Amino acid sequence: MKTLNRLFITVLSIIVLMLVSFEIYAQAQVSNFVTVSGIVKDAKSHEPIAFASISLTGTDIGTVSNSDGEFSLKVGTAQSDGSIEISHLSYVSGKFGISASTGENKVFYLDPHVFMLKEISIIPDDPRSIVMMALGKISKNYSDNPNMMTGFYRETIRQKKDYVSISEALVDIYKAPYTGYQNDQVRIIKGRNGSNVKKADTLMVQLQGGPNVALLIDIVKNLDLSISLNNLDNYAFELTTFVNIDDKPNYVISFRPNILSPEPLYYGKLFISRDNLAITRAEFSLDLQDEEKAARQFVQKKPTGLVFQPTSTSYLVTFNESGGKYYLNYVRIELKFVCDWKKRWFKNTYNIVSEVAITDRREENAVKFPNQDLFRSNMILADKIQSFTDNDFWGDYNIIEPEQSIQNAVKKFTKGLKK
């Protein structure tokens, strides 16, 4: 059985202080655009809505709000008379005119969805049947053609409360068909990174695989590589509730391990459209009851005598519908762990977050990348991209807005480089 063992953490006992920057990016094309930015909030509670999807109406151009609900979307001036759509789980999707949405400190309110379940003629006998039917409809609900996608990827590593590494990249993705056995591919368009080696003076923690790992969280494409949905006997399923996603009713089916496995399984929830049985969203976490077995899923290299203990994991993947097919939209991975030296007074906590938002998609000229351009699963993104220096680095590309803590860390990294 294969699971998410490609999320590797390389823990090195030696810090290499000579930093070499490789600029493997293409310069952004200069173009005119307008920026729609602000914060997405609940219309009743006025609380920020994290990870809402924002898109240019009628296109596949979009982004995702950060954990503070903040976003910015860059739209070509030729499309500035159009509108944007904002959607989120259990909220009524909102449409906002671009011309009225530009400017500072804009707030975009979404109304909570009052769920009304229409009468249906057939309800499967058990939730396992719903999942089985959803898997049987993958070829109908997801693209059987390759797609070219543009995505924004970010990974952060914190030691306790301090950021020790932040890496960001724009990536081209060859998204292989959901039928057949082709693999997805990634290449870097441009990127930047910052690191604070002083904070990591005892251990250096690096994330291997970067955006390649994020693509493995596409549980529909990678039934055997993600949560092992290729064998439904691995899990017990329960229909827990119904929710609306993009104004459409969805089953919420929880799952938990049903067998003892050599590798840990997962707890989580699948969101399945009631209308067409498409998997629209999944939230899950690794079973950490067997700490030693769970730790083996992540560590590829560590010093002798260092105990690595994962304390929590969180995975999120969402899909959006376009033209009757569903496409990957957003992936987020969060891992918290403790490194403890045996027989030494040393213990540190770490938090790694990686996420990718699909900001554009097309089916034209969908071809695989040359081998020399590929970002491979054994690569470390922070080693391949330049440092934080240019405030206008991203140009007219769409990105995920950084949270306040990340913004502060970037300022520190940049300040350190200028000394």
C-alpha positions in Angstrom: 0.0 0.0 0.0 1.3 3.5 -0.9 0.3 6.5 1.1 1.6 10.1 1.4 5.1 9.0 2.1 6.5 11.6 -0.4 6.2 14.4 2.1 9.8 14.2 3.2 11.4 16.2 5.9 15.2 16.2 5.6 16.8 17.0 9.0 20.5 17.8 8.7 23.0 17.9 11.5 25.3 20.2 9.5 24.2 23.6 8.2 25.7 24.7 4.9 26.2 28.4 5.2 27.3 29.1 1.7 24.0 29.9 -0.1 24.0 29.7 -3.9 21.0 31.2 -5.7 19.7 29.8 -9.0 17.4 31.9 -11.0 15.2 29.5 -12.9 12.4 31.7 -13.8 11.0 33.6 -16.8 10.5 37.3 -16.6 6.8 38.3 -16.3 5.3 39.9 -19.3 4.5 43.5 -18.8 0.8 44.2 -19.2 -1.9 46.4 -17.9 -4.1 45.1 -15.2 -6.4 46.1 -12.3 -6.2 44.6 -8.9 -9.3 43.6 -6.9 -8.3 43.1 -3.3 -9.9 43.0 0.1 -11.1 40.5 2.8 -13.9 37.9 2.6 -16.1 37.9 5.7 -19.2 36.1 7.0 -22.1 38.5 6.5 -23.6 37.6 10.0 -20.6 37.2 12.3 -18.2 39.4 10.3 -15.5 36.8 10.8 -12.9 36.4 8.1 -13.4 33.4 5.7 -10.2 31.5 5.1 -9.5 29.7 1.8 -12.4 31.1 -0.1 -12.2 30.7 -3.9 -12.1 33.9 -5.9 -12.4 33.8 -9.7 -13.0 36.0 -12.7 -16.5 35.2 -13.9 -16.6 33.0 -16.9 -12.9 32.1 -16.8 -10.5 29.8 -15.0 -8.5 32.8 -13.6 -8.6 32.9 -9.9 -6.9 32.7 -6.5 -7.7 31.8 -2.9 -8.0 33.9 0.3 -5.4 33.4 2.9 -6.1 32.3 6.5 -7.0 35.9 7.4 -9.6 36.0 4.6 -7.4 38.4 2.5 -7.0 38.1 -1.2 -5.9 40.0 -4.3 -6.9 39.2 -7.9 -5.2 40.8 -10.9 -7.4 41.2 -13.9 -6.5 42.5 -17.3 -7.9 45.9 -18.1 -9.8 44.4 -21.1 -11.8 42.4 -18.5 -12.2 45.1 -15.9 -15.9 45.6 -16.8 -16.7 42.1 -15.7 -17.2 40.6 -12.3 -15.6 38.2 -9.8 -17.2 35.3 -8.0 -16.4 34.3 -4.4 -17.4 30.9 -3.0 -16.8 28.8 0.0 -18.1 25.8 1.8 -21.7 26.4 3.2 -21.9 30.0 1.9 -24.0 31.4 -0.9 -21.6 32.3 -3.7 -21.3 36.1 -4.2 -20.7 38.0 -7.5 -19.2 41.4 -7.4 -18.5 43.9 -10.2 -14.9 44.6 -10.7 -15.2 48.3 -11.3 -17.0 48.7 -7.9 -14.6 46.3 -6.1 -11.3 48.1 -6.7 -9.7 50.3 -4.1 -8.4 49.8 -0.6 -10.0 48.0 2.5 -12.8 46.4 0.5 -14.9 43.9 2.4 -16.7 41.1 0.5 -19.5 39.5 2.6 -20.9 36.0 1.9 -24.2 34.9 3.4 -24.3 31.6 5.2 -26.2 29.0 3.2 -29.5 27.8 4.6 -29.6 24.2 3.5 -32.7 23.0 1.8 -32.5 19.4 0.6 -34.6 18.8 -2.4 -36.5 15.5 -2.6 -34.5 12.8 -4.3 -35.7 9.6 -5.7 -32.8 7.3 -4.7 -30.5 7.4 -1.7 -27.8 4.6 -1.6 -28.2 2.1 1.3 -24.9 3.1 2.8 -22.2 5.8 2.6 -19.7 3.3 1.2 -22.0 2.9 -1.8 -21.9 6.7 -2.4 -18.1 6.7 -2.3 -18.0 3.7 -4.6 -20.4 5.3 -7.1 -18.3 8.5 -7.0 -15.1 6.6 -7.8 -17.0 4.9 -10.7 -17.8 8.3 -12.1 -14.3 9.8 -12.2 -14.0 9.4 -15.9 -17.2 11.3 -16.4 -16.8 14.0 -13.8 -13.1 14.9 -14.3 -11.1 15.8 -17.4 -10.0 12.9 -19.7 -7.7 15.4 -21.5 -4.5 16.9 -20.3 -4.6 20.5 -19.0 -2.0 23.2 -18.6 -2.3 25.0 -15.3 -0.6 27.9 -13.7 -0.3 27.7 -9.9 1.1 29.7 -7.0 3.0 27.6 -4.5 4.2 28.6 -1.0 5.9 26.6 1.7 6.8 27.9 5.2 8.8 26.4 8.0 8.6 27.7 11.5 10.7 26.8 14.5 8.5 27.5 17.5 7.1 30.9 16.5 9.9 32.1 14.2 9.9 31.5 10.5 13.2 29.9 9.4 12.3 29.5 5.8 9.7 30.9 3.3 9.7 29.8 -0.3 7.3 30.9 -3.0 7.0 30.0 -6.7 4.9 30.3 -9.7 4.6 26.9 -11.4 3.5 25.5 -14.7 1.6 22.2 -14.2 1.0 19.6 -16.8 -2.1 18.1 -15.3 -2.4 14.6 -16.8 -5.8 13.1 -17.6 -7.8 11.5 -14.8 -8.0 8.4 -16.9 -4.9 6.4 -17.6 -1.6 6.3 -15.8 0.2 9.5 -16.8 1.9 11.5 -14.0 1.4 15.2 -13.4 4.5 17.4 -14.1 5.8 20.7 -12.6 8.3 23.3 -13.7 9.2 26.5 -12.1 8.3 29.8 -13.8 9.8 32.1 -11.2 10.3 32.0 -7.5 11.9 33.5 -4.4 12.9 32.4 -0.9 14.2 33.7 2.4 15.9 31.7 5.2 17.1 32.6 8.7 20.0 30.2 9.4 20.6 31.7 12.9 17.2 30.5 14.1 18.1 27.0 12.8 21.6 26.8 14.2 21.2 23.3 15.5 19.0 21.6 13.0 18.2 22.6 9.4 14.8 21.4 8.3 13.9 21.2 4.6 10.9 20.1 2.7 11.6 17.8 -0.3 9.4 17.7 -3.3 7.6 21.0 -2.9 4.8 21.4 -5.4 5.1 17.8 -6.5 4.0 16.7 -3.1 1.0 19.1 -3.2 -0.2 17.4 -6.5 -0.2 14.0 -4.8 -3.0 15.3 -2.5 -5.3 15.2 -5.5 -7.0 12.2 -4.1 -9.1 11.6 -7.3 -6.1 11.4 -9.5 -3.9 9.5 -7.0 -6.2 6.9 -5.5 -3.3 4.7 -4.4 -0.7 7.5 -3.6 -2.9 9.6 -1.4 -5.3 8.1 1.2 -5.5 4.7 -0.4 -9.0 5.0 -1.7 -8.1 2.3 -4.3 -9.2 -0.2 -1.6 -12.4 0.9 0.2 -11.9 -2.0 2.7 -9.2 0.3 4.3 -11.9 2.5 5.8 -15.3 2.6 7.5 -17.6 5.3 6.2 -20.4 7.3 7.7 -22.8 9.8 6.2 -22.7 12.7 8.7 -24.5 15.6 7.1 -25.2 17.7 4.0 -23.6 21.0 3.0 -23.7 23.3 0.1 -20.6 23.9 -2.0 -20.9 26.5 -4.8 -24.7 26.5 -4.1 -25.0 22.7 -4.8 -25.8 20.1 -2.2 -23.1 17.7 -1.1 -23.0 14.6 1.0 -20.4 14.8 3.8 -19.0 11.3 4.4 -16.5 10.8 7.2 -14.0 8.0 7.1 -11.7 6.3 9.6 -9.3 3.3 9.4 -11.0 0.0 9.3 -8.0 -2.3 9.3 -4.5 -2.6 10.8 -2.1 -1.6 8.1 1.8 -1.6 7.9 1.5 2.1 7.1 -0.8 4.5 8.9 -4.1 5.4 7.3 -6.2 8.6 7.6 -9.2 10.1 9.3 -11.2 12.6 7.3 -14.3 13.7 5.3 -15.2 13.5 1.7 -17.6 16.0 0.1 -19.5 14.5 -2.8 -21.9 16.3 -5.0 -25.4 14.9 -4.6 -26.3 15.8 -8.2 -23.4 14.2 -10.1 -21.5 12.3 -7.4 -18.3 14.3 -8.1 -15.8 14.5 -5.2 -15.6 18.3 -4.7 -13.5 18.5 -1.5 -11.6 16.4 1.0 -10.2 17.1 4.5 -8.1 14.5 6.2 -5.3 13.8 8.7 -2.9 11.0 9.3 -3.6 8.5 12.1 -0.9 9.2 14.6 -1.7 6.6 17.2 1.4 4.6 16.3 4.0 7.3 16.6 6.9 5.3 15.2 4.9 4.1 12.2 3.7 7.6 11.5 7.2 9.1 11.8 8.4 6.8 9.0 6.0 8.5 6.6 7.9 11.8 6.7 11.6 11.5 7.6 14.1 10.6 4.9 17.3 11.6 6.7 18.0 12.6 10.2 21.0 12.5 12.6 21.5 9.5 14.8 19.9 10.0 18.2 17.3 12.5 17.0 13.7 11.5 17.8 11.2 12.8 15.3 7.6 12.9 16.5 4.7 14.2 14.4 2.1 15.8 16.6 -0.6 16.8 14.0 -1.2 16.7 10.3 -3.9 18.4 8.2 -4.6 18.0 4.5 -7.1 19.9 2.4 -7.9 19.6 -1.3 -10.7 21.3 -3.3 -12.0 21.1 -6.8 -14.0 23.5 -8.9 -16.4 22.9 -11.7 -16.0 24.4 -15.2 -17.9 23.3 -18.3 -19.3 20.2 -16.6 -15.9 18.9 -15.5 -14.1 19.2 -12.1 -10.5 20.5 -11.9 -8.0 20.8 -9.1 -8.4 24.2 -7.3 -6.5 24.3 -4.0 -4.3 22.1 -1.9 -3.0 22.8 1.6 -0.8 20.6 3.8 0.2 21.3 7.4 2.5 19.2 9.5 3.5 19.9 13.1 6.3 17.8 14.8 8.8 17.8 17.6 12.6 17.0 17.3 14.0 15.7 20.5 17.6 14.6 21.2 18.0 11.5 23.3 19.9 12.2 26.5 20.3 15.9 25.7 18.5 19.0 27.0 17.2 19.9 23.5 13.8 19.9 22.1 12.3 22.0 19.3 8.8 22.2 17.7 8.4 22.8 14.0 5.4 23.7 11.8 5.5 23.2 8.0 2.8 24.5 5.7 2.7 24.1 2.0 -0.1 25.2 -0.3 -0.8 25.6 -4.0 -3.7 27.5 -5.6 -4.5 27.1 -9.3 -4.6 30.6 -10.8 -5.2 29.7 -14.5 -6.0 26.8 -16.7 -6.2 26.0 -20.4 -6.5 22.9 -22.6 -4.8 24.3 -25.6 -1.2 23.1 -26.3 -1.2 20.8 -23.3 2.2 19.1 -23.7 4.6 17.5 -21.3 7.7 19.5 -20.3 11.3 18.7 -21.4 13.1 16.6 -18.9 15.6 19.4 -18.1 12.8 21.7 -17.1 11.1 19.4 -14.6 11.0 20.1 -10.9 11.4 16.6 -9.5 10.2 15.0 -6.3 13.8 14.8 -4.9 14.4 18.5 -5.3 14.3 21.2 -2.6 12.6 24.4 -3.8 14.5 26.7 -1.5 17.8 25.6 -3.1 16.6 26.5 -6.6 15.3 30.0 -6.4 16.5 33.5 -5.6 16.1 35.5 -2.5 13.4 38.0 -1.5 14.6 41.4 -2.9 12.1 42.9 -5.3 8.8 44.2 -4.0 7.2 44.0 -7.5 8.6 40.5 -8.1 5.3 38.9 -9.1 4.2 41.5 -11.6 0.8 40.7 -13.0 0.7 37.1 -11.8 -1.9 36.1 -9.3 -0.7 34.8 -5.9 -2.0 33.9 -2.5 -1.7 37.0 -0.3 0.8 36.4 2.6 -0.5 36.5 6.1 0.8 39.2 8.5 3.3 36.9 10.2 4.7 35.9 6.8 4.9 39.6 5.7 6.9 40.4 8.8 9.2 37.5 8.3 9.8 38.5 4.6 10.8 42.0 5.8 13.3 40.4 8.2 14.8 38.2 5.5 15.0 41.1 3.1 16.6 43.4 5.7 19.2 40.8 6.5 20.1 40.5 2.8 20.7 44.2 2.5 23.2 44.4 5.3 
